Amino acid sequence: MKSKYKNVYFNTSPSRSKNKKKWIAAIMINGQHYRQGFNDEKEAAKYVDLCCIKAGIPQRNGTYKTL
């Protein structure tokens, strides 16, 4: 299933992964991989944006308001 957010996808893999049937937020910033599973698509998008904010780069999905 495709997400409307950048760097977010739904994991339907039949593997024994703990993130099976979850929304996955996955992004690489400055050579560092960030990946986490969520039950909610928007929460996954927020995680991607939070990683971007912490790294000092523009948000991918605009889920956080800028000051």
C-alpha positions as CSV (number, residue, x, y, z in Angstrom):
1,M,0.0,0.0,0.0
2,K,1.4,3.4,-1.0
3,S,1.4,6.3,1.5
4,K,0.5,9.9,0.7
5,Y,3.6,10.9,2.8
6,K,7.2,10.8,1.7
7,N,9.5,8.2,3.2
8,V,6.5,6.2,4.6
9,Y,5.2,2.8,3.3
10,F,3.1,0.0,4.5
11,N,4.9,-3.2,5.3
12,T,3.0,-6.2,4.0
13,S,6.0,-8.5,3.9
14,P,5.2,-12.1,5.0
15,S,8.4,-12.2,7.0
16,R,8.5,-12.7,10.8
17,S,9.5,-9.0,11.2
18,K,8.1,-7.2,14.2
19,N,7.0,-4.4,11.8
20,K,4.8,-6.8,9.8
21,K,1.6,-5.0,8.8
22,K,2.7,-1.6,10.0
23,W,3.4,1.8,8.5
24,I,7.2,2.1,8.2
25,A,9.0,5.4,8.4
26,A,12.4,5.1,6.8
27,I,14.9,7.9,5.9
28,M,18.6,8.2,5.6
29,I,20.2,11.5,6.7
30,N,23.9,12.2,6.5
31,G,24.6,8.5,6.1
32,Q,22.5,7.6,9.2
33,H,19.5,5.3,8.7
34,Y,16.3,5.9,10.7
35,R,13.5,3.3,10.5
36,Q,10.6,2.6,12.8
37,G,7.2,0.9,12.6
38,F,3.9,2.6,13.5
39,N,0.2,1.6,13.5
40,D,-0.8,5.0,12.1
41,E,0.4,6.5,8.8
42,K,0.5,10.1,10.0
43,E,2.5,9.1,13.1
44,A,5.1,7.6,10.7
45,A,5.2,10.8,8.7
46,K,5.7,12.8,11.9
47,Y,8.7,10.6,12.8
48,V,10.3,11.3,9.4
49,D,9.8,15.1,10.0
50,L,11.1,14.9,13.5
51,C,14.3,13.2,12.2
52,C,14.6,16.0,9.6
53,I,14.1,18.7,12.3
54,K,16.8,17.2,14.6
55,A,19.2,17.0,11.6
56,G,18.5,20.6,10.7
57,I,17.1,19.9,7.3
58,P,13.7,20.8,5.8
59,Q,10.8,18.6,6.7
60,R,9.6,16.0,4.1
61,N,5.9,16.0,5.0
62,G,5.3,19.3,6.8
63,T,3.6,17.7,9.8
64,Y,5.1,20.2,12.2
65,K,4.5,23.9,12.0
66,T,7.6,26.1,11.8
67,L,8.1,29.1,14.0
